[in-house]
Each structure stands twice: as C-alpha cells, then as structure tokens.
C-alpha cells in the first residue's frame, strides 16, 4: 500500500517531454523549443535560439517536436506561435 506511482496530467507530461526535446535541440543545434499552452488538443510552442530564421525550423517543428509528442499522445497536434517582444 502506498507504492503507487504519482499521476501527472497530460499537460504536465507534454510539458516535460518538450523540456527534454528542448535540452537536446539546445545542446546539439543551438535552438530551443518552449511550451506555451495546451488546450487539450493542440500544444502551442515557441521556437527560439538558432531555430529563429532557420529554413529548417518547420522540419524541427513537425518532424521532431510534433513527431515525438504524437508518439506518446497521438491525438495531439503541435503549432508554433510567435510571442510579441515584451509580452
């Protein structure tokens, strides 16, 4: 009794997954991906660092970020959002 694993919400799990992806992207590519919001169906992220202006950022978004998220949460899609400076 009492040996149950802690339960995490889908949002908490997705946030942690994106943090792990960002750590990899930062280490090996100089970019970053930040969790912005989750509405139950769509995860909004912001690409940063070397991803800004990179012609391959759509591949990073759809291939790495959304591809990895959908391996664990097949019903979830990912979209990039831009945050206004100073927001």
PDB file with one MODEL, atoms N, CA, C and O in Angstrom:
MODEL        1
ATOM      1  N   UNK A   1       0.842  -1.174   0.000  1.00  0.00           N
ATOM      2  CA  UNK A   1       0.000   0.000   0.000  1.00  0.00           C
ATOM      3  C   UNK A   1       0.891   1.243   0.000  1.00  0.00           C
ATOM      4  O   UNK A   1       1.885   1.292   0.725  1.00  0.00           O
ATOM      5  N   UNK A   2       0.543   2.237  -0.803  1.00  0.00           N
ATOM      6  CA  UNK A   2       1.335   3.442  -0.848  1.00  0.00           C
ATOM      7  C   UNK A   2       2.442   3.402  -1.883  1.00  0.00           C
ATOM      8  O   UNK A   2       3.237   4.338  -1.960  1.00  0.00           O
ATOM      9  N   UNK A   3       2.520   2.330  -2.694  1.00  0.00           N
ATOM     10  CA  UNK A   3       3.566   2.214  -3.710  1.00  0.00           C
ATOM     11  C   UNK A   3       3.092   2.662  -5.085  1.00  0.00           C
ATOM     12  O   UNK A   3       3.708   2.311  -6.091  1.00  0.00           O
ATOM     13  N   UNK A   4       2.023   3.420  -5.145  1.00  0.00           N
ATOM     14  CA  UNK A   4       1.510   3.872  -6.431  1.00  0.00           C
ATOM     15  C   UNK A   4       2.384   4.988  -6.977  1.00  0.00           C
ATOM     16  O   UNK A   4       2.838   5.867  -6.245  1.00  0.00           O
ATOM     17  N   UNK A   5       2.606   4.927  -8.290  1.00  0.00           N
ATOM     18  CA  UNK A   5       3.382   5.979  -8.948  1.00  0.00           C
ATOM     19  C   UNK A   5       2.554   7.259  -8.975  1.00  0.00           C
ATOM     20  O   UNK A   5       1.328   7.205  -9.067  1.00  0.00           O
ATOM     21  N   UNK A   6       3.218   8.402  -8.896  1.00  0.00           N
ATOM     22  CA  UNK A   6       2.471   9.664  -8.955  1.00  0.00           C
ATOM     23  C   UNK A   6       1.781   9.818 -10.308  1.00  0.00           C
ATOM     24  O   UNK A   6       2.305   9.382 -11.333  1.00  0.00           O
ATOM     25  N   UNK A   7       0.621  10.433 -10.303  1.00  0.00           N
ATOM     26  CA  UNK A   7      -0.139  10.659 -11.527  1.00  0.00           C
ATOM     27  C   UNK A   7       0.097  12.092 -11.992  1.00  0.00           C
ATOM     28  O   UNK A   7      -0.012  13.034 -11.208  1.00  0.00           O
ATOM     29  N   UNK A   8       0.418  12.244 -13.267  1.00  0.00           N
ATOM     30  CA  UNK A   8       0.654  13.556 -13.847  1.00  0.00           C
ATOM     31  C   UNK A   8      -0.369  13.802 -14.933  1.00  0.00           C
ATOM     32  O   UNK A   8      -0.746  12.883 -15.659  1.00  0.00           O
ATOM     33  N   UNK A   9      -0.821  15.042 -15.047  1.00  0.00           N
ATOM     34  CA  UNK A   9      -1.793  15.384 -16.089  1.00  0.00           C
ATOM     35  C   UNK A   9      -1.126  15.293 -17.453  1.00  0.00           C
ATOM     36  O   UNK A   9       0.100  15.294 -17.561  1.00  0.00           O
ATOM     37  N   UNK A  10      -1.945  15.216 -18.486  1.00  0.00           N
ATOM     38  CA  UNK A  10      -1.426  15.196 -19.854  1.00  0.00           C
ATOM     39  C   UNK A  10      -0.586  16.435 -20.107  1.00  0.00           C
ATOM     40  O   UNK A  10       0.485  16.344 -20.707  1.00  0.00           O
ATOM     41  N   UNK A  11      -1.053  17.588 -19.660  1.00  0.00           N
ATOM     42  CA  UNK A  11      -0.286  18.820 -19.864  1.00  0.00           C
ATOM     43  C   UNK A  11       1.082  18.749 -19.190  1.00  0.00           C
ATOM     44  O   UNK A  11       2.082  19.171 -19.771  1.00  0.00           O
ATOM     45  N   UNK A  12       1.132  18.223 -17.977  1.00  0.00           N
ATOM     46  CA  UNK A  12       2.413  18.097 -17.278  1.00  0.00           C
ATOM     47  C   UNK A  12       3.355  17.153 -18.016  1.00  0.00           C
ATOM     48  O   UNK A  12       4.557  17.406 -18.099  1.00  0.00           O
ATOM     49  N   UNK A  13       2.808  16.073 -18.547  1.00  0.00           N
ATOM     50  CA  UNK A  13       3.625  15.112 -19.284  1.00  0.00           C
ATOM     51  C   UNK A  13       4.151  15.719 -20.583  1.00  0.00           C
ATOM     52  O   UNK A  13       5.314  15.524 -20.936  1.00  0.00           O
ATOM     53  N   UNK A  14       3.290  16.457 -21.296  1.00  0.00           N
ATOM     54  CA  UNK A  14       3.709  17.093 -22.543  1.00  0.00           C
ATOM     55  C   UNK A  14       4.749  18.172 -22.262  1.00  0.00           C
ATOM     56  O   UNK A  14       5.737  18.290 -22.987  1.00  0.00           O
ATOM     57  N   UNK A  15       4.530  18.949 -21.227  1.00  0.00           N
ATOM     58  CA  UNK A  15       5.493  19.996 -20.854  1.00  0.00           C
ATOM     59  C   UNK A  15       6.875  19.376 -20.582  1.00  0.00           C
ATOM     60  O   UNK A  15       7.889  19.894 -21.049  1.00  0.00           O
ATOM     61  N   UNK A  16       6.913  18.285 -19.838  1.00  0.00           N
ATOM     62  CA  UNK A  16       8.180  17.616 -19.529  1.00  0.00           C
ATOM     63  C   UNK A  16       8.829  17.058 -20.788  1.00  0.00           C
ATOM     64  O   UNK A  16      10.048  17.134 -20.941  1.00  0.00           O
ATOM     65  N   UNK A  17       8.038  16.504 -21.681  1.00  0.00           N
ATOM     66  CA  UNK A  17       8.562  15.973 -22.941  1.00  0.00           C
ATOM     67  C   UNK A  17       9.182  17.087 -23.774  1.00  0.00           C
ATOM     68  O   UNK A  17      10.262  16.912 -24.337  1.00  0.00           O
ATOM     69  N   UNK A  18       8.513  18.219 -23.856  1.00  0.00           N
ATOM     70  CA  UNK A  18       9.035  19.348 -24.624  1.00  0.00           C
ATOM     71  C   UNK A  18      10.310  19.886 -23.977  1.00  0.00           C
ATOM     72  O   UNK A  18      11.227  20.298 -24.689  1.00  0.00           O
ATOM     73  N   UNK A  19      10.389  19.893 -22.655  1.00  0.00           N
ATOM     74  CA  UNK A  19      11.616  20.320 -21.980  1.00  0.00           C
ATOM     75  C   UNK A  19      12.782  19.407 -22.358  1.00  0.00           C
ATOM     76  O   UNK A  19      13.899  19.883 -22.564  1.00  0.00           O
ATOM     77  N   UNK A  20      12.530  18.107 -22.448  1.00  0.00           N
ATOM     78  CA  UNK A  20      13.579  17.172 -22.840  1.00  0.00           C
ATOM     79  C   UNK A  20      13.999  17.395 -24.292  1.00  0.00           C
ATOM     80  O   UNK A  20      15.188  17.374 -24.610  1.00  0.00           O
ATOM     81  N   UNK A  21      13.020  17.609 -25.167  1.00  0.00           N
ATOM     82  CA  UNK A  21      13.338  17.908 -26.566  1.00  0.00           C
ATOM     83  C   UNK A  21      14.159  19.183 -26.669  1.00  0.00           C
ATOM     84  O   UNK A  21      15.128  19.239 -27.427  1.00  0.00           O
ATOM     85  N   UNK A  22      13.783  20.199 -25.920  1.00  0.00           N
ATOM     86  CA  UNK A  22      14.494  21.470 -25.960  1.00  0.00           C
ATOM     87  C   UNK A  22      15.936  21.299 -25.502  1.00  0.00           C
ATOM     88  O   UNK A  22      16.844  21.886 -26.091  1.00  0.00           O
ATOM     89  N   UNK A  23      16.156  20.510 -24.470  1.00  0.00           N
ATOM     90  CA  UNK A  23      17.517  20.289 -23.980  1.00  0.00           C
ATOM     91  C   UNK A  23      18.378  19.674 -25.087  1.00  0.00           C
ATOM     92  O   UNK A  23      19.530  20.066 -25.271  1.00  0.00           O
ATOM     93  N   UNK A  24      17.823  18.725 -25.812  1.00  0.00           N
ATOM     94  CA  UNK A  24      18.559  18.100 -26.917  1.00  0.00           C
ATOM     95  C   UNK A  24      18.837  19.127 -28.025  1.00  0.00           C
ATOM     96  O   UNK A  24      19.965  19.256 -28.500  1.00  0.00           O
ATOM     97  N   UNK A  25      17.797  19.845 -28.418  1.00  0.00           N
ATOM     98  CA  UNK A  25      17.931  20.827 -29.502  1.00  0.00           C
ATOM     99  C   UNK A  25      18.945  21.908 -29.116  1.00  0.00           C
ATOM    100  O   UNK A  25      19.750  22.330 -29.946  1.00  0.00           O
ATOM    101  N   UNK A  26      18.906  22.351 -27.866  1.00  0.00           N
ATOM    102  CA  UNK A  26      19.863  23.367 -27.404  1.00  0.00           C
ATOM    103  C   UNK A  26      21.289  22.834 -27.440  1.00  0.00           C
ATOM    104  O   UNK A  26      22.200  23.523 -27.899  1.00  0.00           O
ATOM    105  N   UNK A  27      21.483  21.624 -26.963  1.00  0.00           N
ATOM    106  CA  UNK A  27      22.824  21.048 -26.882  1.00  0.00           C
ATOM    107  C   UNK A  27      23.439  20.798 -28.251  1.00  0.00           C
ATOM    108  O   UNK A  27      24.608  21.109 -28.475  1.00  0.00           O
ATOM    109  N   UNK A  28      22.654  20.235 -29.168  1.00  0.00           N
ATOM    110  CA  UNK A  28      23.225  19.791 -30.432  1.00  0.00           C
ATOM    111  C   UNK A  28      22.976  20.726 -31.610  1.00  0.00           C
ATOM    112  O   UNK A  28      23.626  20.588 -32.646  1.00  0.00           O
ATOM    113  N   UNK A  29      22.052  21.670 -31.477  1.00  0.00           N
ATOM    114  CA  UNK A  29      21.709  22.512 -32.624  1.00  0.00           C
ATOM    115  C   UNK A  29      21.648  23.999 -32.297  1.00  0.00           C
ATOM    116  O   UNK A  29      21.520  24.817 -33.207  1.00  0.00           O
ATOM    117  N   UNK A  30      21.734  24.365 -31.038  1.00  0.00           N
ATOM    118  CA  UNK A  30      21.728  25.766 -30.662  1.00  0.00           C
ATOM    119  C   UNK A  30      20.362  26.426 -30.660  1.00  0.00           C
ATOM    120  O   UNK A  30      20.260  27.638 -30.470  1.00  0.00           O
ATOM    121  N   UNK A  31      19.324  25.657 -30.866  1.00  0.00           N
ATOM    122  CA  UNK A  31      17.970  26.190 -30.852  1.00  0.00           C
ATOM    123  C   UNK A  31      17.262  25.824 -29.570  1.00  0.00           C
ATOM    124  O   UNK A  31      17.857  25.256 -28.654  1.00  0.00           O
ATOM    125  N   UNK A  32      15.979  26.155 -29.513  1.00  0.00           N
ATOM    126  CA  UNK A  32      15.190  25.789 -28.338  1.00  0.00           C
ATOM    127  C   UNK A  32      13.722  25.692 -28.724  1.00  0.00           C
ATOM    128  O   UNK A  32      13.289  26.230 -29.743  1.00  0.00           O
ATOM    129  N   UNK A  33      12.975  24.999 -27.893  1.00  0.00           N
ATOM    130  CA  UNK A  33      11.526  24.930 -28.042  1.00  0.00           C
ATOM    131  C   UNK A  33      10.935  25.097 -26.650  1.00  0.00           C
ATOM    132  O   UNK A  33      11.310  24.386 -25.717  1.00  0.00           O
ATOM    133  N   UNK A  34      10.005  26.044 -26.514  1.00  0.00           N
ATOM    134  CA  UNK A  34       9.388  26.337 -25.228  1.00  0.00           C
ATOM    135  C   UNK A  34       7.898  26.048 -25.278  1.00  0.00           C
ATOM    136  O   UNK A  34       7.215  26.412 -26.235  1.00  0.00           O
ATOM    137  N   UNK A  35       7.403  25.394 -24.246  1.00  0.00           N
ATOM    138  CA  UNK A  35       5.973  25.157 -24.077  1.00  0.00           C
ATOM    139  C   UNK A  35       5.290  26.501 -23.839  1.00  0.00           C
ATOM    140  O   UNK A  35       5.743  27.295 -23.014  1.00  0.00           O
ATOM    141  N   UNK A  36       4.189  26.757 -24.571  1.00  0.00           N
ATOM    142  CA  UNK A  36       3.426  27.988 -24.381  1.00  0.00           C
ATOM    143  C   UNK A  36       2.065  27.675 -23.779  1.00  0.00           C
ATOM    144  O   UNK A  36       1.687  28.266 -22.767  1.00  0.00           O
ATOM    145  N   UNK A  37       1.315  26.746 -24.390  1.00  0.00           N
ATOM    146  CA  UNK A  37      -0.038  26.448 -23.917  1.00  0.00           C
ATOM    147  C   UNK A  37      -0.492  25.093 -24.447  1.00  0.00           C
ATOM    148  O   UNK A  37       0.058  24.566 -25.414  1.00  0.00           O
ATOM    149  N   UNK A  38      -1.506  24.548 -23.790  1.00  0.00           N
ATOM    150  CA  UNK A  38      -2.134  23.296 -24.223  1.00  0.00           C
ATOM    151  C   UNK A  38      -3.622  23.402 -23.951  1.00  0.00           C
ATOM    152  O   UNK A  38      -4.035  23.675 -22.825  1.00  0.00           O
ATOM    153  N   UNK A  39      -4.432  23.184 -24.988  1.00  0.00           N
ATOM    154  CA  UNK A  39      -5.888  23.312 -24.825  1.00  0.00           C
ATOM    155  C   UNK A  39      -6.610  21.973 -24.796  1.00  0.00           C
ATOM    156  O   UNK A  39      -7.838  21.932 -24.867  1.00  0.00           O
ATOM    157  N   UNK A  40      -5.867  20.880 -24.694  1.00  0.00           N
ATOM    158  CA  UNK A  40      -6.471  19.550 -24.705  1.00  0.00           C
ATOM    159  C   UNK A  40      -6.316  18.853 -26.035  1.00  0.00           C
ATOM    160  O   UNK A  40      -6.375  17.626 -26.103  1.00  0.00           O
ATOM    161  N   UNK A  41      -6.116  19.629 -27.111  1.00  0.00           N
ATOM    162  CA  UNK A  41      -5.930  19.059 -28.445  1.00  0.00           C
ATOM    163  C   UNK A  41      -4.681  19.579 -29.144  1.00  0.00           C
ATOM    164  O   UNK A  41      -4.049  18.859 -29.917  1.00  0.00           O
ATOM    165  N   UNK A  42      -4.326  20.833 -28.869  1.00  0.00           N
ATOM    166  CA  UNK A  42      -3.216  21.487 -29.556  1.00  0.00           C
ATOM    167  C   UNK A  42      -2.220  22.007 -28.527  1.00  0.00           C
ATOM    168  O   UNK A  42      -2.587  22.675 -27.560  1.00  0.00           O
ATOM    169  N   UNK A  43      -0.962  21.684 -28.758  1.00  0.00           N
ATOM    170  CA  UNK A  43       0.124  22.229 -27.944  1.00  0.00           C
ATOM    171  C   UNK A  43       0.717  23.390 -28.724  1.00  0.00           C
ATOM    172  O   UNK A  43       1.065  23.250 -29.897  1.00  0.00           O
ATOM    173  N   UNK A  44       0.829  24.524 -28.073  1.00  0.00           N
ATOM    174  CA  UNK A  44       1.478  25.678 -28.690  1.00  0.00           C
ATOM    175  C   UNK A  44       2.886  25.783 -28.111  1.00  0.00           C
ATOM    176  O   UNK A  44       3.089  25.725 -26.899  1.00  0.00           O
ATOM    177  N   UNK A  45       3.856  25.941 -29.024  1.00  0.00           N
ATOM    178  CA  UNK A  45       5.248  26.070 -28.620  1.00  0.00           C
ATOM    179  C   UNK A  45       5.861  27.275 -29.318  1.00  0.00           C
ATOM    180  O   UNK A  45       5.346  27.771 -30.320  1.00  0.00           O
ATOM    181  N   UNK A  46       6.969  27.726 -28.760  1.00  0.00           N
ATOM    182  CA  UNK A  46       7.717  28.813 -29.379  1.00  0.00           C
ATOM    183  C   UNK A  46       9.128  28.302 -29.651  1.00  0.00           C
ATOM    184  O   UNK A  46       9.803  27.809 -28.747  1.00  0.00           O
ATOM    185  N   UNK A  47       9.569  28.422 -30.905  1.00  0.00           N
ATOM    186  CA  UNK A  47      10.937  28.066 -31.251  1.00  0.00           C
ATOM    187  C   UNK A  47      11.827  29.264 -30.988  1.00  0.00           C
ATOM    188  O   UNK A  47      11.412  30.405 -31.190  1.00  0.00           O
ATOM    189  N   UNK A  48      13.044  29.015 -30.540  1.00  0.00           N
ATOM    190  CA  UNK A  48      13.955  30.100 -30.241  1.00  0.00           C
ATOM    191  C   UNK A  48      15.387  29.743 -30.589  1.00  0.00           C
ATOM    192  O   UNK A  48      15.654  28.704 -31.194  1.00  0.00           O
ATOM    193  N   UNK A  49      16.295  30.605 -30.204  1.00  0.00           N
ATOM    194  CA  UNK A  49      17.719  30.374 -30.461  1.00  0.00           C
ATOM    195  C   UNK A  49      17.992  30.266 -31.947  1.00  0.00           C
ATOM    196  O   UNK A  49      17.485  31.062 -32.738  1.00  0.00           O
ATOM    197  N   UNK A  50      18.788  29.290 -32.325  1.00  0.00           N
ATOM    198  CA  UNK A  50      19.173  29.104 -33.722  1.00  0.00           C
ATOM    199  C   UNK A  50      17.993  28.723 -34.614  1.00  0.00           C
ATOM    200  O   UNK A  50      18.107  28.787 -35.838  1.00  0.00           O
ATOM    201  N   UNK A  51      16.870  28.331 -34.030  1.00  0.00           N
ATOM    202  CA  UNK A  51      15.685  27.986 -34.832  1.00  0.00           C
ATOM    203  C   UNK A  51      15.067  29.232 -35.472  1.00  0.00           C
ATOM    204  O   UNK A  51      14.410  29.139 -36.510  1.00  0.00           O
ATOM    205  N   UNK A  52      15.279  30.401 -34.849  1.00  0.00           N
ATOM    206  CA  UNK A  52      14.699  31.633 -35.388  1.00  0.00           C
ATOM    207  C   UNK A  52      15.338  31.944 -36.731  1.00  0.00           C
ATOM    208  O   UNK A  52      16.554  32.110 -36.826  1.00  0.00           O
ATOM    209  N   UNK A  53      14.524  32.020 -37.756  1.00  0.00           N
ATOM    210  CA  UNK A  53      15.016  32.325 -39.088  1.00  0.00           C
ATOM    211  C   UNK A  53      15.637  31.146 -39.817  1.00  0.00           C
ATOM    212  O   UNK A  53      16.037  31.288 -40.973  1.00  0.00           O
ATOM    213  N   UNK A  54      15.729  30.010 -39.190  1.00  0.00           N
ATOM    214  CA  UNK A  54      16.324  28.837 -39.834  1.00  0.00           C
ATOM    215  C   UNK A  54      15.334  28.262 -40.843  1.00  0.00           C
ATOM    216  O   UNK A  54      14.162  28.074 -40.517  1.00  0.00           O
ATOM    217  N   UNK A  55      15.792  27.979 -42.074  1.00  0.00           N
ATOM    218  CA  UNK A  55      14.882  27.423 -43.066  1.00  0.00           C
ATOM    219  C   UNK A  55      14.383  26.017 -42.718  1.00  0.00           C
ATOM    220  O   UNK A  55      13.405  25.547 -43.298  1.00  0.00           O
ATOM    221  N   UNK A  56      15.041  25.353 -41.788  1.00  0.00           N
ATOM    222  CA  UNK A  56      14.616  24.009 -41.392  1.00  0.00           C
ATOM    223  C   UNK A  56      13.726  23.997 -40.157  1.00  0.00           C
ATOM    224  O   UNK A  56      13.369  22.924 -39.671  1.00  0.00           O
ATOM    225  N   UNK A  57      13.355  25.178 -39.634  1.00  0.00           N
ATOM    226  CA  UNK A  57      12.525  25.190 -38.432  1.00  0.00           C
ATOM    227  C   UNK A  57      11.173  24.496 -38.626  1.00  0.00           C
ATOM    228  O   UNK A  57      10.681  23.894 -37.671  1.00  0.00           O
ATOM    229  N   UNK A  58      10.537  24.543 -39.818  1.00  0.00           N
ATOM    230  CA  UNK A  58       9.297  23.768 -39.979  1.00  0.00           C
ATOM    231  C   UNK A  58       9.530  22.265 -39.832  1.00  0.00           C
ATOM    232  O   UNK A  58       8.658  21.545 -39.346  1.00  0.00           O
ATOM    233  N   UNK A  59      10.702  21.791 -40.252  1.00  0.00           N
ATOM    234  CA  UNK A  59      11.034  20.372 -40.097  1.00  0.00           C
ATOM    235  C   UNK A  59      11.236  20.048 -38.621  1.00  0.00           C
ATOM    236  O   UNK A  59      10.803  19.000 -38.143  1.00  0.00           O
ATOM    237  N   UNK A  60      11.894  20.949 -37.908  1.00  0.00           N
ATOM    238  CA  UNK A  60      12.075  20.760 -36.468  1.00  0.00           C
ATOM    239  C   UNK A  60      10.719  20.705 -35.776  1.00  0.00           C
ATOM    240  O   UNK A  60      10.480  19.838 -34.936  1.00  0.00           O
ATOM    241  N   UNK A  61       9.839  21.627 -36.129  1.00  0.00           N
ATOM    242  CA  UNK A  61       8.516  21.683 -35.506  1.00  0.00           C
ATOM    243  C   UNK A  61       7.710  20.425 -35.788  1.00  0.00           C
ATOM    244  O   UNK A  61       7.238  19.770 -34.859  1.00  0.00           O
ATOM    245  N   UNK A  62       7.549  20.082 -37.055  1.00  0.00           N
ATOM    246  CA  UNK A  62       6.687  18.949 -37.412  1.00  0.00           C
ATOM    247  C   UNK A  62       7.376  17.607 -37.212  1.00  0.00           C
ATOM    248  O   UNK A  62       6.768  16.661 -36.712  1.00  0.00           O
ATOM    249  N   UNK A  63       8.646  17.521 -37.603  1.00  0.00           N
ATOM    250  CA  UNK A  63       9.345  16.247 -37.521  1.00  0.00           C
ATOM    251  C   UNK A  63       9.746  15.870 -36.115  1.00  0.00           C
ATOM    252  O   UNK A  63       9.395  14.796 -35.627  1.00  0.00           O
ATOM    253  N   UNK A  64      10.480  16.752 -35.463  1.00  0.00           N
ATOM    254  CA  UNK A  64      10.974  16.433 -34.120  1.00  0.00           C
ATOM    255  C   UNK A  64       9.947  16.669 -33.048  1.00  0.00           C
ATOM    256  O   UNK A  64       9.621  15.759 -32.286  1.00  0.00           O
ATOM    257  N   UNK A  65       9.435  17.871 -32.978  1.00  0.00           N
ATOM    258  CA  UNK A  65       8.567  18.210 -31.852  1.00  0.00           C
ATOM    259  C   UNK A  65       7.221  17.497 -31.975  1.00  0.00           C
ATOM    260  O   UNK A  65       6.850  16.723 -31.092  1.00  0.00           O
ATOM    261  N   UNK A  66       6.488  17.751 -33.057  1.00  0.00           N
ATOM    262  CA  UNK A  66       5.178  17.106 -33.183  1.00  0.00           C
ATOM    263  C   UNK A  66       5.321  15.597 -33.330  1.00  0.00           C
ATOM    264  O   UNK A  66       4.530  14.841 -32.765  1.00  0.00           O
ATOM    265  N   UNK A  67       6.315  15.157 -34.079  1.00  0.00           N
ATOM    266  CA  UNK A  67       6.513  13.714 -34.252  1.00  0.00           C
ATOM    267  C   UNK A  67       6.729  13.007 -32.928  1.00  0.00           C
ATOM    268  O   UNK A  67       6.165  11.938 -32.692  1.00  0.00           O
ATOM    269  N   UNK A  68       7.537  13.594 -32.066  1.00  0.00           N
ATOM    270  CA  UNK A  68       7.804  12.986 -30.761  1.00  0.00           C
ATOM    271  C   UNK A  68       6.572  13.058 -29.865  1.00  0.00           C
ATOM    272  O   UNK A  68       6.219  12.070 -29.221  1.00  0.00           O
ATOM    273  N   UNK A  69       5.918  14.213 -29.816  1.00  0.00           N
ATOM    274  CA  UNK A  69       4.716  14.345 -28.991  1.00  0.00           C
ATOM    275  C   UNK A  69       3.661  13.325 -29.421  1.00  0.00           C
ATOM    276  O   UNK A  69       3.028  12.693 -28.575  1.00  0.00           O
ATOM    277  N   UNK A  70       3.470  13.160 -30.736  1.00  0.00           N
ATOM    278  CA  UNK A  70       2.425  12.253 -31.236  1.00  0.00           C
ATOM    279  C   UNK A  70       2.753  10.781 -30.994  1.00  0.00           C
ATOM    280  O   UNK A  70       1.850   9.944 -31.006  1.00  0.00           O
ATOM    281  N   UNK A  71       4.017  10.452 -30.778  1.00  0.00           N
ATOM    282  CA  UNK A  71       4.356   9.069 -30.411  1.00  0.00           C
ATOM    283  C   UNK A  71       3.700   8.693 -29.085  1.00  0.00           C
ATOM    284  O   UNK A  71       3.291   7.550 -28.884  1.00  0.00           O
ATOM    285  N   UNK A  72       3.605   9.667 -28.188  1.00  0.00           N
ATOM    286  CA  UNK A  72       3.048   9.417 -26.862  1.00  0.00           C
ATOM    287  C   UNK A  72       1.592   9.867 -26.733  1.00  0.00           C
ATOM    288  O   UNK A  72       0.823   9.311 -25.948  1.00  0.00           O
ATOM    289  N   UNK A  73       1.227  10.888 -27.522  1.00  0.00           N
ATOM    290  CA  UNK A  73      -0.121  11.469 -27.476  1.00  0.00           C
ATOM    291  C   UNK A  73      -0.611  11.630 -28.917  1.00  0.00           C
ATOM    292  O   UNK A  73      -0.583  12.738 -29.452  1.00  0.00           O
ATOM    293  N   UNK A  74      -1.063  10.532 -29.559  1.00  0.00           N
ATOM    294  CA  UNK A  74      -1.400  10.565 -30.988  1.00  0.00           C
ATOM    295  C   UNK A  74      -2.521  11.541 -31.357  1.00  0.00           C
ATOM    296  O   UNK A  74      -2.635  11.934 -32.518  1.00  0.00           O
ATOM    297  N   UNK A  75      -3.334  11.930 -30.399  1.00  0.00           N
ATOM    298  CA  UNK A  75      -4.457  12.824 -30.694  1.00  0.00           C
ATOM    299  C   UNK A  75      -4.063  14.302 -30.644  1.00  0.00           C
ATOM    300  O   UNK A  75      -4.873  15.169 -30.972  1.00  0.00           O
ATOM    301  N   UNK A  76      -2.836  14.592 -30.241  1.00  0.00           N
ATOM    302  CA  UNK A  76      -2.389  15.972 -30.036  1.00  0.00           C
ATOM    303  C   UNK A  76      -1.599  16.468 -31.246  1.00  0.00           C
ATOM    304  O   UNK A  76      -0.780  15.741 -31.809  1.00  0.00           O
ATOM    305  N   UNK A  77      -1.859  17.718 -31.636  1.00  0.00           N
ATOM    306  CA  UNK A  77      -1.066  18.365 -32.678  1.00  0.00           C
ATOM    307  C   UNK A  77      -0.255  19.490 -32.030  1.00  0.00           C
ATOM    308  O   UNK A  77      -0.534  19.921 -30.911  1.00  0.00           O
ATOM    309  N   UNK A  78       0.748  19.946 -32.765  1.00  0.00           N
ATOM    310  CA  UNK A  78       1.648  20.983 -32.259  1.00  0.00           C
ATOM    311  C   UNK A  78       1.668  22.124 -33.254  1.00  0.00           C
ATOM    312  O   UNK A  78       1.721  21.900 -34.463  1.00  0.00           O
ATOM    313  N   UNK A  79       1.626  23.337 -32.755  1.00  0.00           N
ATOM    314  CA  UNK A  79       1.752  24.507 -33.621  1.00  0.00           C
ATOM    315  C   UNK A  79       2.686  25.511 -32.966  1.00  0.00           C
ATOM    316  O   UNK A  79       2.747  25.635 -31.743  1.00  0.00           O
ATOM    317  N   UNK A  80       3.411  26.222 -33.818  1.00  0.00           N
ATOM    318  CA  UNK A  80       4.315  27.262 -33.326  1.00  0.00           C
ATOM    319  C   UNK A  80       3.569  28.566 -33.219  1.00  0.00           C
ATOM    320  O   UNK A  80       2.733  28.886 -34.064  1.00  0.00           O
ATOM    321  N   UNK A  81       3.866  29.313 -32.187  1.00  0.00           N
ATOM    322  CA  UNK A  81       3.311  30.648 -32.021  1.00  0.00           C
ATOM    323  C   UNK A  81       4.474  31.613 -31.827  1.00  0.00           C
ATOM    324  O   UNK A  81       5.528  31.256 -31.301  1.00  0.00           O
ATOM    325  N   UNK A  82       4.249  32.832 -32.262  1.00  0.00           N
ATOM    326  CA  UNK A  82       5.255  33.860 -32.031  1.00  0.00           C
ATOM    327  C   UNK A  82       4.758  34.735 -30.890  1.00  0.00           C
ATOM    328  O   UNK A  82       3.596  35.142 -30.858  1.00  0.00           O
ATOM    329  N   UNK A  83       5.633  35.007 -29.982  1.00  0.00           N
ATOM    330  CA  UNK A  83       5.306  35.861 -28.854  1.00  0.00           C
ATOM    331  C   UNK A  83       5.833  37.252 -29.178  1.00  0.00           C
ATOM    332  O   UNK A  83       7.001  37.422 -29.529  1.00  0.00           O
ATOM    333  N   UNK A  84       4.971  38.223 -29.057  1.00  0.00           N
ATOM    334  CA  UNK A  84       5.373  39.609 -29.349  1.00  0.00           C
ATOM    335  C   UNK A  84       6.477  40.024 -28.390  1.00  0.00           C
ATOM    336  O   UNK A  84       6.435  39.677 -27.210  1.00  0.00           O
ATOM    337  N   UNK A  85       7.471  40.768 -28.887  1.00  0.00           N
ATOM    338  CA  UNK A  85       8.530  41.252 -27.989  1.00  0.00           C
ATOM    339  C   UNK A  85       7.940  42.029 -26.816  1.00  0.00           C
ATOM    340  O   UNK A  85       7.036  42.848 -26.980  1.00  0.00           O
ATOM    341  N   UNK A  86       8.466  41.754 -25.652  1.00  0.00           N
ATOM    342  CA  UNK A  86       7.998  42.433 -24.444  1.00  0.00           C
ATOM    343  C   UNK A  86       6.749  41.816 -23.837  1.00  0.00           C
ATOM    344  O   UNK A  86       6.260  42.284 -22.809  1.00  0.00           O
ATOM    345  N   UNK A  87       6.224  40.751 -24.478  1.00  0.00           N
ATOM    346  CA  UNK A  87       4.996  40.128 -23.963  1.00  0.00           C
ATOM    347  C   UNK A  87       5.323  39.156 -22.848  1.00  0.00           C
ATOM    348  O   UNK A  87       4.421  38.532 -22.288  1.00  0.00           O
TER     349      UNK A  87
ENDMDL
END
